[in-house]
Amino acid sequence: MTDLLLNERDEFPQSLLEAEARDLHAVLGGPTLFHLRGRREPALFVSVLMHGNETAGWDAVRRVLHACVTADGFDLPRSLSLFVGNTAAAQQGVRHLPGQPDYNRVWPGSETSGTPEHALMRLVMDRMVDREIFASVDVHNNTGLNPHYACVNVLEHQSLHLASLFGRTVVYFVRPRGVASMAMAALGPSVTLECGKVGQAYGVDHAAEYLQACLQLAEIPHHAVPSHDIELYHTVAIVRVPDGQAFAFGDTSSPINFVSHLDTMNFRELPVGSLFAECAQGLVQPLDVRDEQDQHVADRFFAIDNQRLVTTVPVMPSMLTCDPTVIRQDCLCYLMERYNDHLAEAG
């Protein structure tokens, strides 16, 4: 096993502000943790490019820093620790390279272990334990048609306030494990931002405005978020296509032929009998669906009725995607329930 070195820097060359995500690997050589001093401590921790093809975070950070440039460097309202993740994948414009694990599944708390990437994320976290954090923000894009939303991994007032600062729609999940926001929640308020599809200007705009607002915060409220200010959802299951199971979109010859507009169902409350796919004769249950305890629950949510894969209970999907590569590397979607009644349980 080859060590994966962490570059750690206390300066941020202004020339980097002109670098696109694909250019970073040539400049940085690999994952890099920057520490920029600001007028307030402790630092806001921001992670970008956990997935190399999700560039909104890097572009948003560049915009925020551009606005803070001075003759002497940067004039930041709060210190910033910036972790730039999978630069090698960003160079190729992919989520992660063949042979690499997903950078957002190997943080402390992961159900896997033993790779250089696991050791790297442990080191990043150890560095931030030593320094302390004000809050943590991990910035992502996604591939399907989704609203912008924030995710939390603990029902805790400050994290919920941090999430609602991004927008009304907030998702609470505890699986998948090993994500940055879940690990960093042990150190302070922590969120993941989902900023829509790559290449949409509004995703960068929204993330940049949010990061600027976080840097301006003197404190994060400790009181409960009023239920009328938030729409909270809870991820109850992850839906995957099993390895080796062929599928397609709009191809009637495929054993699983998903409907071509599948991602338009995201964040919609689907009734019983909603169609997901047409299936080959003899196919019984083509999906792998796991609940929060990692138990198989496909038959709770889906059934094949006259060769049509349909929902058996009302569901609300998120992150449905029509990108076969993302489906293979990650999942087809998540299933959610409304969760505002649990806001009072937040500590």
Secondary structure, 3 states (H helix, E strand, C coil): CCCCCCEEECCCCHHHHHCCHHHHHHHHCCCEEEEECECCCCEEEEEECCCCCCCHHHHHHHHHHHCCEECCEECECCCEEEEECCHHHHHHCCCCCCCCCCHHHCCCCCCCCCCHHHHHHHHHHHHHHHHCEEEEEEEECCCCCCCCEEEECCCCHHHHHHHHCCCCEEEECCCCCCCHHHHHCCCCCEEEEECCCCCCHHHHHHHHHHHHHHHHCCCCCCCCCCHHHCEEEEEEEEEECCCCCCCEECCCCCCEEECCCHHHHCCCCECCCCEEEEECCCCCCCCEEEECCCCECHHHHEEEECCEEEECCCEEEECCCCCHHHHHHCCCEEEEEECHHHHHHCC
